[in-house]
Amino acid sequence: MNAEVKVICRDGEVGILQEVIVSPLTLQPTYLIVSRAMDPTQTLRVHIHSIREISEHQIVLNKSMESLDFLTHYQINNPVIA
């Protein structure tokens, strides 16, 4: 993923798409990992069924900003290179 993809909900910008989690059984996307615009160190795991629309530079969710507070926070594992 070279370009930045914004994630937007019904009432504002959520943040930037960091990763897409794919099911190892079906090879279908299941979750989006999104870094919050307000705090890039905080990431959310958003179920793929929350997507309303996708374009080249943005993903629109069918959720409100308030509903995102109830989603699971996600820790991105950054490998340590020695």
mmCIF file of the N, C-alpha and C atoms, coordinates in Angstrom:
data_MODEL
# 
_entry.id   MODEL 
# 
loop_
_atom_site.group_PDB 
_atom_site.id 
_atom_site.type_symbol 
_atom_site.label_atom_id 
_atom_site.label_alt_id 
_atom_site.label_comp_id 
_atom_site.label_asym_id 
_atom_site.label_entity_id 
_atom_site.label_seq_id 
_atom_site.pdbx_PDB_ins_code 
_atom_site.Cartn_x 
_atom_site.Cartn_y 
_atom_site.Cartn_z 
_atom_site.occupancy 
_atom_site.B_iso_or_equiv 
_atom_site.pdbx_formal_charge 
_atom_site.auth_seq_id 
_atom_site.auth_comp_id 
_atom_site.auth_asym_id 
_atom_site.auth_atom_id 
_atom_site.pdbx_PDB_model_num 
ATOM 1   N N  . MET A 1 1  ? 0.843   -1.160  0.000  1.00 0.00 ? 1  MET A N  1 
ATOM 2   C CA . MET A 1 1  ? 0.000   0.000   0.000  1.00 0.00 ? 1  MET A CA 1 
ATOM 3   C C  . MET A 1 1  ? 0.895   1.232   0.000  1.00 0.00 ? 1  MET A C  1 
ATOM 4   N N  . ASN A 1 2  ? 0.941   1.940   -1.101 1.00 0.00 ? 2  ASN A N  1 
ATOM 5   C CA . ASN A 1 2  ? 1.822   3.097   -1.221 1.00 0.00 ? 2  ASN A CA 1 
ATOM 6   C C  . ASN A 1 2  ? 1.120   4.397   -0.872 1.00 0.00 ? 2  ASN A C  1 
ATOM 7   N N  . ALA A 1 3  ? -0.139  4.552   -1.274 1.00 0.00 ? 3  ALA A N  1 
ATOM 8   C CA . ALA A 1 3  ? -0.864  5.792   -1.032 1.00 0.00 ? 3  ALA A CA 1 
ATOM 9   C C  . ALA A 1 3  ? -1.587  5.723   0.304  1.00 0.00 ? 3  ALA A C  1 
ATOM 10  N N  . GLU A 1 4  ? -1.759  6.891   0.905  1.00 0.00 ? 4  GLU A N  1 
ATOM 11  C CA . GLU A 1 4  ? -2.488  6.985   2.159  1.00 0.00 ? 4  GLU A CA 1 
ATOM 12  C C  . GLU A 1 4  ? -3.981  6.891   1.868  1.00 0.00 ? 4  GLU A C  1 
ATOM 13  N N  . VAL A 1 5  ? -4.671  6.010   2.586  1.00 0.00 ? 5  VAL A N  1 
ATOM 14  C CA . VAL A 1 5  ? -6.107  5.837   2.412  1.00 0.00 ? 5  VAL A CA 1 
ATOM 15  C C  . VAL A 1 5  ? -6.792  6.330   3.678  1.00 0.00 ? 5  VAL A C  1 
ATOM 16  N N  . LYS A 1 6  ? -7.618  7.380   3.537  1.00 0.00 ? 6  LYS A N  1 
ATOM 17  C CA . LYS A 1 6  ? -8.342  7.927   4.673  1.00 0.00 ? 6  LYS A CA 1 
ATOM 18  C C  . LYS A 1 6  ? -9.559  7.059   4.978  1.00 0.00 ? 6  LYS A C  1 
ATOM 19  N N  . VAL A 1 7  ? -9.866  6.944   6.267  1.00 0.00 ? 7  VAL A N  1 
ATOM 20  C CA . VAL A 1 7  ? -11.063 6.239   6.706  1.00 0.00 ? 7  VAL A CA 1 
ATOM 21  C C  . VAL A 1 7  ? -11.980 7.284   7.324  1.00 0.00 ? 7  VAL A C  1 
ATOM 22  N N  . ILE A 1 8  ? -13.219 7.326   6.821  1.00 0.00 ? 8  ILE A N  1 
ATOM 23  C CA . ILE A 1 8  ? -14.171 8.353   7.201  1.00 0.00 ? 8  ILE A CA 1 
ATOM 24  C C  . ILE A 1 8  ? -15.452 7.682   7.677  1.00 0.00 ? 8  ILE A C  1 
ATOM 25  N N  . CYS A 1 9  ? -16.067 8.238   8.726  1.00 0.00 ? 9  CYS A N  1 
ATOM 26  C CA . CYS A 1 9  ? -17.372 7.740   9.149  1.00 0.00 ? 9  CYS A CA 1 
ATOM 27  C C  . CYS A 1 9  ? -18.422 8.799   8.848  1.00 0.00 ? 9  CYS A C  1 
ATOM 28  N N  . ARG A 1 10 ? -19.649 8.565   9.290  1.00 0.00 ? 10 ARG A N  1 
ATOM 29  C CA . ARG A 1 10 ? -20.761 9.454   8.932  1.00 0.00 ? 10 ARG A CA 1 
ATOM 30  C C  . ARG A 1 10 ? -20.541 10.896  9.370  1.00 0.00 ? 10 ARG A C  1 
ATOM 31  N N  . ASP A 1 11 ? -19.817 11.105  10.466 1.00 0.00 ? 11 ASP A N  1 
ATOM 32  C CA . ASP A 1 11 ? -19.699 12.462  10.995 1.00 0.00 ? 11 ASP A CA 1 
ATOM 33  C C  . ASP A 1 11 ? -18.262 12.945  11.169 1.00 0.00 ? 11 ASP A C  1 
ATOM 34  N N  . GLY A 1 12 ? -17.337 12.391  10.394 1.00 0.00 ? 12 GLY A N  1 
ATOM 35  C CA . GLY A 1 12 ? -15.972 12.910  10.452 1.00 0.00 ? 12 GLY A CA 1 
ATOM 36  C C  . GLY A 1 12 ? -14.922 11.904  10.024 1.00 0.00 ? 12 GLY A C  1 
ATOM 37  N N  . GLU A 1 13 ? -13.679 12.392  9.971  1.00 0.00 ? 13 GLU A N  1 
ATOM 38  C CA . GLU A 1 13 ? -12.557 11.529  9.582  1.00 0.00 ? 13 GLU A CA 1 
ATOM 39  C C  . GLU A 1 13 ? -12.076 10.733  10.792 1.00 0.00 ? 13 GLU A C  1 
ATOM 40  N N  . VAL A 1 14 ? -11.956 9.429   10.605 1.00 0.00 ? 14 VAL A N  1 
ATOM 41  C CA . VAL A 1 14 ? -11.497 8.533   11.663 1.00 0.00 ? 14 VAL A CA 1 
ATOM 42  C C  . VAL A 1 14 ? -9.978  8.521   11.706 1.00 0.00 ? 14 VAL A C  1 
ATOM 43  N N  . GLY A 1 15 ? -9.350  8.298   10.547 1.00 0.00 ? 15 GLY A N  1 
ATOM 44  C CA . GLY A 1 15 ? -7.900  8.215   10.498 1.00 0.00 ? 15 GLY A CA 1 
ATOM 45  C C  . GLY A 1 15 ? -7.421  7.632   9.184  1.00 0.00 ? 15 GLY A C  1 
ATOM 46  N N  . ILE A 1 16 ? -6.297  6.911   9.270  1.00 0.00 ? 16 ILE A N  1 
ATOM 47  C CA . ILE A 1 16 ? -5.624  6.367   8.094  1.00 0.00 ? 16 ILE A CA 1 
ATOM 48  C C  . ILE A 1 16 ? -5.581  4.847   8.178  1.00 0.00 ? 16 ILE A C  1 
ATOM 49  N N  . LEU A 1 17 ? -5.870  4.185   7.057  1.00 0.00 ? 17 LEU A N  1 
ATOM 50  C CA . LEU A 1 17 ? -5.784  2.730   6.981  1.00 0.00 ? 17 LEU A CA 1 
ATOM 51  C C  . LEU A 1 17 ? -4.340  2.289   7.154  1.00 0.00 ? 17 LEU A C  1 
ATOM 52  N N  . GLN A 1 18 ? -4.087  1.381   8.099  1.00 0.00 ? 18 GLN A N  1 
ATOM 53  C CA . GLN A 1 18 ? -2.743  0.865   8.342  1.00 0.00 ? 18 GLN A CA 1 
ATOM 54  C C  . GLN A 1 18 ? -2.557  -0.544  7.777  1.00 0.00 ? 18 GLN A C  1 
ATOM 55  N N  . GLU A 1 19 ? -3.552  -1.397  8.012  1.00 0.00 ? 19 GLU A N  1 
ATOM 56  C CA . GLU A 1 19 ? -3.463  -2.800  7.580  1.00 0.00 ? 19 GLU A CA 1 
ATOM 57  C C  . GLU A 1 19 ? -4.847  -3.327  7.252  1.00 0.00 ? 19 GLU A C  1 
ATOM 58  N N  . VAL A 1 20 ? -4.869  -4.407  6.488  1.00 0.00 ? 20 VAL A N  1 
ATOM 59  C CA . VAL A 1 20 ? -6.089  -5.170  6.251  1.00 0.00 ? 20 VAL A CA 1 
ATOM 60  C C  . VAL A 1 20 ? -5.802  -6.579  6.738  1.00 0.00 ? 20 VAL A C  1 
ATOM 61  N N  . ILE A 1 21 ? -6.650  -7.077  7.638  1.00 0.00 ? 21 ILE A N  1 
ATOM 62  C CA . ILE A 1 21 ? -6.488  -8.437  8.147  1.00 0.00 ? 21 ILE A CA 1 
ATOM 63  C C  . ILE A 1 21 ? -7.318  -9.370  7.276  1.00 0.00 ? 21 ILE A C  1 
ATOM 64  N N  . VAL A 1 22 ? -6.701  -10.461 6.847  1.00 0.00 ? 22 VAL A N  1 
ATOM 65  C CA . VAL A 1 22 ? -7.322  -11.426 5.953  1.00 0.00 ? 22 VAL A CA 1 
ATOM 66  C C  . VAL A 1 22 ? -7.483  -12.745 6.688  1.00 0.00 ? 22 VAL A C  1 
ATOM 67  N N  . SER A 1 23 ? -8.636  -13.391 6.498  1.00 0.00 ? 23 SER A N  1 
ATOM 68  C CA . SER A 1 23 ? -8.865  -14.705 7.096  1.00 0.00 ? 23 SER A CA 1 
ATOM 69  C C  . SER A 1 23 ? -7.939  -15.727 6.435  1.00 0.00 ? 23 SER A C  1 
ATOM 70  N N  . PRO A 1 24 ? -7.198  -16.500 7.227  1.00 0.00 ? 24 PRO A N  1 
ATOM 71  C CA . PRO A 1 24 ? -6.324  -17.511 6.629  1.00 0.00 ? 24 PRO A CA 1 
ATOM 72  C C  . PRO A 1 24 ? -7.106  -18.668 5.983  1.00 0.00 ? 24 PRO A C  1 
ATOM 73  N N  . LEU A 1 25 ? -8.349  -18.843 6.397  1.00 0.00 ? 25 LEU A N  1 
ATOM 74  C CA . LEU A 1 25 ? -9.166  -19.931 5.837  1.00 0.00 ? 25 LEU A CA 1 
ATOM 75  C C  . LEU A 1 25 ? -9.795  -19.566 4.503  1.00 0.00 ? 25 LEU A C  1 
ATOM 76  N N  . THR A 1 26 ? -10.333 -18.343 4.414  1.00 0.00 ? 26 THR A N  1 
ATOM 77  C CA . THR A 1 26 ? -11.057 -17.949 3.201  1.00 0.00 ? 26 THR A CA 1 
ATOM 78  C C  . THR A 1 26 ? -10.259 -17.015 2.299  1.00 0.00 ? 26 THR A C  1 
ATOM 79  N N  . LEU A 1 27 ? -9.173  -16.448 2.841  1.00 0.00 ? 27 LEU A N  1 
ATOM 80  C CA . LEU A 1 27 ? -8.361  -15.454 2.133  1.00 0.00 ? 27 LEU A CA 1 
ATOM 81  C C  . LEU A 1 27 ? -9.158  -14.202 1.782  1.00 0.00 ? 27 LEU A C  1 
ATOM 82  N N  . GLN A 1 28 ? -10.234 -13.959 2.534  1.00 0.00 ? 28 GLN A N  1 
ATOM 83  C CA . GLN A 1 28 ? -11.056 -12.774 2.362  1.00 0.00 ? 28 GLN A CA 1 
ATOM 84  C C  . GLN A 1 28 ? -10.729 -11.761 3.461  1.00 0.00 ? 28 GLN A C  1 
ATOM 85  N N  . PRO A 1 29 ? -10.787 -10.470 3.161  1.00 0.00 ? 29 PRO A N  1 
ATOM 86  C CA . PRO A 1 29 ? -10.548 -9.467  4.204  1.00 0.00 ? 29 PRO A CA 1 
ATOM 87  C C  . PRO A 1 29 ? -11.617 -9.562  5.284  1.00 0.00 ? 29 PRO A C  1 
ATOM 88  N N  . THR A 1 30 ? -11.203 -9.385  6.556  1.00 0.00 ? 30 THR A N  1 
ATOM 89  C CA . THR A 1 30 ? -12.144 -9.455  7.667  1.00 0.00 ? 30 THR A CA 1 
ATOM 90  C C  . THR A 1 30 ? -12.158 -8.174  8.495  1.00 0.00 ? 30 THR A C  1 
ATOM 91  N N  . TYR A 1 31 ? -11.006 -7.539  8.669  1.00 0.00 ? 31 TYR A N  1 
ATOM 92  C CA . TYR A 1 31 ? -10.916 -6.334  9.483  1.00 0.00 ? 31 TYR A CA 1 
ATOM 93  C C  . TYR A 1 31 ? -9.983  -5.317  8.842  1.00 0.00 ? 31 TYR A C  1 
ATOM 94  N N  . LEU A 1 32 ? -10.248 -4.037  9.154  1.00 0.00 ? 32 LEU A N  1 
ATOM 95  C CA . LEU A 1 32 ? -9.348  -2.950  8.814  1.00 0.00 ? 32 LEU A CA 1 
ATOM 96  C C  . LEU A 1 32 ? -8.682  -2.489  10.096 1.00 0.00 ? 32 LEU A C  1 
ATOM 97  N N  . ILE A 1 33 ? -7.405  -2.194  10.040 1.00 0.00 ? 33 ILE A N  1 
ATOM 98  C CA . ILE A 1 33 ? -6.704  -1.596  11.167 1.00 0.00 ? 33 ILE A CA 1 
ATOM 99  C C  . ILE A 1 33 ? -6.480  -0.130  10.797 1.00 0.00 ? 33 ILE A C  1 
ATOM 100 N N  . VAL A 1 34 ? -7.029  0.752   11.636 1.00 0.00 ? 34 VAL A N  1 
ATOM 101 C CA . VAL A 1 34 ? -7.048  2.182   11.333 1.00 0.00 ? 34 VAL A CA 1 
ATOM 102 C C  . VAL A 1 34 ? -6.355  2.945   12.453 1.00 0.00 ? 34 VAL A C  1 
ATOM 103 N N  . SER A 1 35 ? -5.385  3.792   12.101 1.00 0.00 ? 35 SER A N  1 
ATOM 104 C CA . SER A 1 35 ? -4.782  4.669   13.115 1.00 0.00 ? 35 SER A CA 1 
ATOM 105 C C  . SER A 1 35 ? -5.664  5.911   13.219 1.00 0.00 ? 35 SER A C  1 
ATOM 106 N N  . ARG A 1 36 ? -5.974  6.312   14.440 1.00 0.00 ? 36 ARG A N  1 
ATOM 107 C CA . ARG A 1 36 ? -6.877  7.433   14.688 1.00 0.00 ? 36 ARG A CA 1 
ATOM 108 C C  . ARG A 1 36 ? -6.223  8.747   14.269 1.00 0.00 ? 36 ARG A C  1 
ATOM 109 N N  . ALA A 1 37 ? -6.990  9.627   13.666 1.00 0.00 ? 37 ALA A N  1 
ATOM 110 C CA . ALA A 1 37 ? -6.488  10.938  13.254 1.00 0.00 ? 37 ALA A CA 1 
ATOM 111 C C  . ALA A 1 37 ? -6.134  11.777  14.477 1.00 0.00 ? 37 ALA A C  1 
ATOM 112 N N  . MET A 1 38 ? -6.937  11.658  15.552 1.00 0.00 ? 38 MET A N  1 
ATOM 113 C CA . MET A 1 38 ? -6.709  12.446  16.765 1.00 0.00 ? 38 MET A CA 1 
ATOM 114 C C  . MET A 1 38 ? -5.443  12.001  17.496 1.00 0.00 ? 38 MET A C  1 
ATOM 115 N N  . ASP A 1 39 ? -5.155  10.704  17.431 1.00 0.00 ? 39 ASP A N  1 
ATOM 116 C CA . ASP A 1 39 ? -4.000  10.133  18.137 1.00 0.00 ? 39 ASP A CA 1 
ATOM 117 C C  . ASP A 1 39 ? -3.467  8.958   17.319 1.00 0.00 ? 39 ASP A C  1 
ATOM 118 N N  . PRO A 1 40 ? -2.497  9.205   16.414 1.00 0.00 ? 40 PRO A N  1 
ATOM 119 C CA . PRO A 1 40 ? -1.987  8.155   15.519 1.00 0.00 ? 40 PRO A CA 1 
ATOM 120 C C  . PRO A 1 40 ? -1.407  6.933   16.239 1.00 0.00 ? 40 PRO A C  1 
ATOM 121 N N  . THR A 1 41 ? -1.091  7.053   17.537 1.00 0.00 ? 41 THR A N  1 
ATOM 122 C CA . THR A 1 41 ? -0.586  5.881   18.263 1.00 0.00 ? 41 THR A CA 1 
ATOM 123 C C  . THR A 1 41 ? -1.722  4.952   18.663 1.00 0.00 ? 41 THR A C  1 
ATOM 124 N N  . GLN A 1 42 ? -2.957  5.420   18.560 1.00 0.00 ? 42 GLN A N  1 
ATOM 125 C CA . GLN A 1 42 ? -4.120  4.598   18.896 1.00 0.00 ? 42 GLN A CA 1 
ATOM 126 C C  . GLN A 1 42 ? -4.705  4.026   17.611 1.00 0.00 ? 42 GLN A C  1 
ATOM 127 N N  . THR A 1 43 ? -4.880  2.722   17.578 1.00 0.00 ? 43 THR A N  1 
ATOM 128 C CA . THR A 1 43 ? -5.433  2.079   16.394 1.00 0.00 ? 43 THR A CA 1 
ATOM 129 C C  . THR A 1 43 ? -6.709  1.344   16.750 1.00 0.00 ? 43 THR A C  1 
ATOM 130 N N  . LEU A 1 44 ? -7.584  1.195   15.766 1.00 0.00 ? 44 LEU A N  1 
ATOM 131 C CA . LEU A 1 44 ? -8.852  0.491   15.935 1.00 0.00 ? 44 LEU A CA 1 
ATOM 132 C C  . LEU A 1 44 ? -8.941  -0.670  14.970 1.00 0.00 ? 44 LEU A C  1 
ATOM 133 N N  . ARG A 1 45 ? -9.655  -1.696  15.392 1.00 0.00 ? 45 ARG A N  1 
ATOM 134 C CA . ARG A 1 45 ? -9.963  -2.825  14.506 1.00 0.00 ? 45 ARG A CA 1 
ATOM 135 C C  . ARG A 1 45 ? -11.419 -2.672  14.083 1.00 0.00 ? 45 ARG A C  1 
ATOM 136 N N  . VAL A 1 46 ? -11.640 -2.445  12.793 1.00 0.00 ? 46 VAL A N  1 
ATOM 137 C CA . VAL A 1 46 ? -12.974 -2.190  12.249 1.00 0.00 ? 46 VAL A CA 1 
ATOM 138 C C  . VAL A 1 46 ? -13.371 -3.372  11.370 1.00 0.00 ? 46 VAL A C  1 
ATOM 139 N N  . HIS A 1 47 ? -14.539 -3.964  11.660 1.00 0.00 ? 47 HIS A N  1 
ATOM 140 C CA . HIS A 1 47 ? -15.006 -5.113  10.874 1.00 0.00 ? 47 HIS A CA 1 
ATOM 141 C C  . HIS A 1 47 ? -15.315 -4.673  9.440  1.00 0.00 ? 47 HIS A C  1 
ATOM 142 N N  . ILE A 1 48 ? -15.026 -5.530  8.512  1.00 0.00 ? 48 ILE A N  1 
ATOM 143 C CA . ILE A 1 48 ? -15.192 -5.244  7.087  1.00 0.00 ? 48 ILE A CA 1 
ATOM 144 C C  . ILE A 1 48 ? -16.649 -4.933  6.737  1.00 0.00 ? 48 ILE A C  1 
ATOM 145 N N  . HIS A 1 49 ? -17.603 -5.464  7.524  1.00 0.00 ? 49 HIS A N  1 
ATOM 146 C CA . HIS A 1 49 ? -19.023 -5.199  7.273  1.00 0.00 ? 49 HIS A CA 1 
ATOM 147 C C  . HIS A 1 49 ? -19.419 -3.766  7.609  1.00 0.00 ? 49 HIS A C  1 
ATOM 148 N N  . SER A 1 50 ? -18.521 -3.018  8.225  1.00 0.00 ? 50 SER A N  1 
ATOM 149 C CA . SER A 1 50 ? -18.792 -1.608  8.545  1.00 0.00 ? 50 SER A CA 1 
ATOM 150 C C  . SER A 1 50 ? -18.531 -0.688  7.357  1.00 0.00 ? 50 SER A C  1 
ATOM 151 N N  . ILE A 1 51 ? -17.997 -1.231  6.269  1.00 0.00 ? 51 ILE A N  1 
ATOM 152 C CA . ILE A 1 51 ? -17.674 -0.407  5.093  1.00 0.00 ? 51 ILE A CA 1 
ATOM 153 C C  . ILE A 1 51 ? -18.933 -0.126  4.288  1.00 0.00 ? 51 ILE A C  1 
ATOM 154 N N  . ARG A 1 52 ? -19.134 1.158   3.983  1.00 0.00 ? 52 ARG A N  1 
ATOM 155 C CA . ARG A 1 52 ? -20.257 1.569   3.138  1.00 0.00 ? 52 ARG A CA 1 
ATOM 156 C C  . ARG A 1 52 ? -19.801 1.806   1.702  1.00 0.00 ? 52 ARG A C  1 
ATOM 157 N N  . GLU A 1 53 ? -18.575 2.336   1.548  1.00 0.00 ? 53 GLU A N  1 
ATOM 158 C CA . GLU A 1 53 ? -18.090 2.715   0.220  1.00 0.00 ? 53 GLU A CA 1 
ATOM 159 C C  . GLU A 1 53 ? -16.560 2.717   0.218  1.00 0.00 ? 53 GLU A C  1 
ATOM 160 N N  . ILE A 1 54 ? -15.974 2.330   -0.905 1.00 0.00 ? 54 ILE A N  1 
ATOM 161 C CA . ILE A 1 54 ? -14.512 2.320   -1.051 1.00 0.00 ? 54 ILE A CA 1 
ATOM 162 C C  . ILE A 1 54 ? -14.145 3.016   -2.354 1.00 0.00 ? 54 ILE A C  1 
ATOM 163 N N  . SER A 1 55 ? -13.145 3.891   -2.271 1.00 0.00 ? 55 SER A N  1 
ATOM 164 C CA . SER A 1 55 ? -12.570 4.475   -3.478 1.00 0.00 ? 55 SER A CA 1 
ATOM 165 C C  . SER A 1 55 ? -11.053 4.365   -3.353 1.00 0.00 ? 55 SER A C  1 
ATOM 166 N N  . GLU A 1 56 ? -10.347 4.897   -4.308 1.00 0.00 ? 56 GLU A N  1 
ATOM 167 C CA . GLU A 1 56 ? -8.887  4.770   -4.329 1.00 0.00 ? 56 GLU A CA 1 
ATOM 168 C C  . GLU A 1 56 ? -8.217  5.414   -3.116 1.00 0.00 ? 56 GLU A C  1 
ATOM 169 N N  . HIS A 1 57 ? -8.777  6.520   -2.626 1.00 0.00 ? 57 HIS A N  1 
ATOM 170 C CA . HIS A 1 57 ? -8.119  7.276   -1.561 1.00 0.00 ? 57 HIS A CA 1 
ATOM 171 C C  . HIS A 1 57 ? -8.892  7.342   -0.248 1.00 0.00 ? 57 HIS A C  1 
ATOM 172 N N  . GLN A 1 58 ? -10.069 6.692   -0.202 1.00 0.00 ? 58 GLN A N  1 
ATOM 173 C CA . GLN A 1 58 ? -10.801 6.719   1.054  1.00 0.00 ? 58 GLN A CA 1 
ATOM 174 C C  . GLN A 1 58 ? -11.742 5.532   1.205  1.00 0.00 ? 58 GLN A C  1 
ATOM 175 N N  . ILE A 1 59 ? -12.017 5.227   2.460  1.00 0.00 ? 59 ILE A N  1 
ATOM 176 C CA . ILE A 1 59 ? -12.986 4.195   2.826  1.00 0.00 ? 59 ILE A CA 1 
ATOM 177 C C  . ILE A 1 59 ? -14.012 4.887   3.716  1.00 0.00 ? 59 ILE A C  1 
ATOM 178 N N  . VAL A 1 60 ? -15.288 4.746   3.355  1.00 0.00 ? 60 VAL A N  1 
ATOM 179 C CA . VAL A 1 60 ? -16.355 5.361   4.131  1.00 0.00 ? 60 VAL A CA 1 
ATOM 180 C C  . VAL A 1 60 ? -17.065 4.262   4.924  1.00 0.00 ? 60 VAL A C  1 
ATOM 181 N N  . LEU A 1 61 ? -17.196 4.502   6.238  1.00 0.00 ? 61 LEU A N  1 
ATOM 182 C CA . LEU A 1 61 ? -17.849 3.536   7.123  1.00 0.00 ? 61 LEU A CA 1 
ATOM 183 C C  . LEU A 1 61 ? -19.299 3.934   7.365  1.00 0.00 ? 61 LEU A C  1 
ATOM 184 N N  . ASN A 1 62 ? -20.118 2.946   7.716  1.00 0.00 ? 62 ASN A N  1 
ATOM 185 C CA . ASN A 1 62 ? -21.515 3.219   8.052  1.00 0.00 ? 62 ASN A CA 1 
ATOM 186 C C  . ASN A 1 62 ? -21.676 3.371   9.568  1.00 0.00 ? 62 ASN A C  1 
ATOM 187 N N  . LYS A 1 63 ? -20.670 3.936   10.222 1.00 0.00 ? 63 LYS A N  1 
ATOM 188 C CA . LYS A 1 63 ? -20.650 4.129   11.672 1.00 0.00 ? 63 LYS A CA 1 
ATOM 189 C C  . LYS A 1 63 ? -20.501 5.606   12.000 1.00 0.00 ? 63 LYS A C  1 
ATOM 190 N N  . SER A 1 64 ? -20.833 5.954   13.248 1.00 0.00 ? 64 SER A N  1 
ATOM 191 C CA . SER A 1 64 ? -20.605 7.308   13.742 1.00 0.00 ? 64 SER A CA 1 
ATOM 192 C C  . SER A 1 64 ? -19.298 7.335   14.523 1.00 0.00 ? 64 SER A C  1 
ATOM 193 N N  . MET A 1 65 ? -18.774 8.522   14.765 1.00 0.00 ? 65 MET A N  1 
ATOM 194 C CA . MET A 1 65 ? -17.553 8.662   15.565 1.00 0.00 ? 65 MET A CA 1 
ATOM 195 C C  . MET A 1 65 ? -17.765 8.081   16.966 1.00 0.00 ? 65 MET A C  1 
ATOM 196 N N  . GLU A 1 66 ? -18.933 8.313   17.545 1.00 0.00 ? 66 GLU A N  1 
ATOM 197 C CA . GLU A 1 66 ? -19.225 7.823   18.888 1.00 0.00 ? 66 GLU A CA 1 
ATOM 198 C C  . GLU A 1 66 ? -19.195 6.299   18.948 1.00 0.00 ? 66 GLU A C  1 
ATOM 199 N N  . SER A 1 67 ? -19.717 5.643   17.920 1.00 0.00 ? 67 SER A N  1 
ATOM 200 C CA . SER A 1 67 ? -19.739 4.171   17.926 1.00 0.00 ? 67 SER A CA 1 
ATOM 201 C C  . SER A 1 67 ? -18.334 3.573   17.832 1.00 0.00 ? 67 SER A C  1 
ATOM 202 N N  . LEU A 1 68 ? -17.378 4.333   17.311 1.00 0.00 ? 68 LEU A N  1 
ATOM 203 C CA . LEU A 1 68 ? -16.013 3.826   17.191 1.00 0.00 ? 68 LEU A CA 1 
ATOM 204 C C  . LEU A 1 68 ? -15.347 3.650   18.549 1.00 0.00 ? 68 LEU A C  1 
ATOM 205 N N  . ASP A 1 69 ? -15.833 4.383   19.555 1.00 0.00 ? 69 ASP A N  1 
ATOM 206 C CA . ASP A 1 69 ? -15.260 4.268   20.895 1.00 0.00 ? 69 ASP A CA 1 
ATOM 207 C C  . ASP A 1 69 ? -15.469 2.884   21.497 1.00 0.00 ? 69 ASP A C  1 
ATOM 208 N N  . PHE A 1 70 ? -16.419 2.127   20.954 1.00 0.00 ? 70 PHE A N  1 
ATOM 209 C CA . PHE A 1 70 ? -16.716 0.793   21.474 1.00 0.00 ? 70 PHE A CA 1 
ATOM 210 C C  . PHE A 1 70 ? -15.984 -0.311  20.717 1.00 0.00 ? 70 PHE A C  1 
ATOM 211 N N  . LEU A 1 71 ? -15.207 0.060   19.705 1.00 0.00 ? 71 LEU A N  1 
ATOM 212 C CA . LEU A 1 71 ? -14.467 -0.944  18.936 1.00 0.00 ? 71 LEU A CA 1 
ATOM 213 C C  . LEU A 1 71 ? -13.205 -1.363  19.673 1.00 0.00 ? 71 LEU A C  1 
ATOM 214 N N  . THR A 1 72 ? -12.683 -2.519  19.295 1.00 0.00 ? 72 THR A N  1 
ATOM 215 C CA . THR A 1 72 ? -11.467 -3.050  19.885 1.00 0.00 ? 72 THR A CA 1 
ATOM 216 C C  . THR A 1 72 ? -10.260 -2.241  19.426 1.00 0.00 ? 72 THR A C  1 
ATOM 217 N N  . HIS A 1 73 ? -9.428  -1.868  20.382 1.00 0.00 ? 73 HIS A N  1 
ATOM 218 C CA . HIS A 1 73 ? -8.160  -1.219  20.033 1.00 0.00 ? 73 HIS A CA 1 
ATOM 219 C C  . HIS A 1 73 ? -7.188  -2.314  19.622 1.00 0.00 ? 73 HIS A C  1 
ATOM 220 N N  . TYR A 1 74 ? -6.303  -1.983  18.734 1.00 0.00 ? 74 TYR A N  1 
ATOM 221 C CA . TYR A 1 74 ? -5.424  -2.982  18.123 1.00 0.00 ? 74 TYR A CA 1 
ATOM 222 C C  . TYR A 1 74 ? -3.978  -2.538  18.270 1.00 0.00 ? 74 TYR A C  1 
ATOM 223 N N  . GLN A 1 75 ? -3.139  -3.446  18.679 1.00 0.00 ? 75 GLN A N  1 
ATOM 224 C CA . GLN A 1 75 ? -1.698  -3.170  18.818 1.00 0.00 ? 75 GLN A CA 1 
ATOM 225 C C  . GLN A 1 75 ? -0.986  -3.707  17.583 1.00 0.00 ? 75 GLN A C  1 
ATOM 226 N N  . ILE A 1 76 ? -0.365  -2.823  16.822 1.00 0.00 ? 76 ILE A N  1 
ATOM 227 C CA . ILE A 1 76 ? 0.418   -3.254  15.646 1.00 0.00 ? 76 ILE A CA 1 
ATOM 228 C C  . ILE A 1 76 ? 1.767   -3.717  16.137 1.00 0.00 ? 76 ILE A C  1 
ATOM 229 N N  . ASN A 1 77 ? 2.146   -4.915  15.762 1.00 0.00 ? 77 ASN A N  1 
ATOM 230 C CA . ASN A 1 77 ? 3.446   -5.464  16.152 1.00 0.00 ? 77 ASN A CA 1 
ATOM 231 C C  . ASN A 1 77 ? 4.509   -4.949  15.216 1.00 0.00 ? 77 ASN A C  1 
ATOM 232 N N  . ASN A 1 78 ? 5.401   -4.141  15.747 1.00 0.00 ? 78 ASN A N  1 
ATOM 233 C CA . ASN A 1 78 ? 6.515   -3.626  14.953 1.00 0.00 ? 78 ASN A CA 1 
ATOM 234 C C  . ASN A 1 78 ? 7.756   -4.451  15.289 1.00 0.00 ? 78 ASN A C  1 
ATOM 235 N N  . PRO A 1 79 ? 8.258   -5.203  14.320 1.00 0.00 ? 79 PRO A N  1 
ATOM 236 C CA . PRO A 1 79 ? 9.431   -6.025  14.602 1.00 0.00 ? 79 PRO A CA 1 
ATOM 237 C C  . PRO A 1 79 ? 10.652  -5.172  14.934 1.00 0.00 ? 79 PRO A C  1 
ATOM 238 N N  . VAL A 1 80 ? 11.450  -5.657  15.846 1.00 0.00 ? 80 VAL A N  1 
ATOM 239 C CA . VAL A 1 80 ? 12.672  -4.967  16.220 1.00 0.00 ? 80 VAL A CA 1 
ATOM 240 C C  . VAL A 1 80 ? 13.789  -5.467  15.312 1.00 0.00 ? 80 VAL A C  1 
ATOM 241 N N  . ILE A 1 81 ? 14.455  -4.537  14.663 1.00 0.00 ? 81 ILE A N  1 
ATOM 242 C CA . ILE A 1 81 ? 15.565  -4.901  13.766 1.00 0.00 ? 81 ILE A CA 1 
ATOM 243 C C  . ILE A 1 81 ? 16.869  -4.550  14.470 1.00 0.00 ? 81 ILE A C  1 
ATOM 244 N N  . ALA A 1 82 ? 17.707  -5.542  14.664 1.00 0.00 ? 82 ALA A N  1 
ATOM 245 C CA . ALA A 1 82 ? 18.970  -5.317  15.379 1.00 0.00 ? 82 ALA A CA 1 
ATOM 246 C C  . ALA A 1 82 ? 20.122  -5.280  14.417 1.00 0.00 ? 82 ALA A C  1 
# 
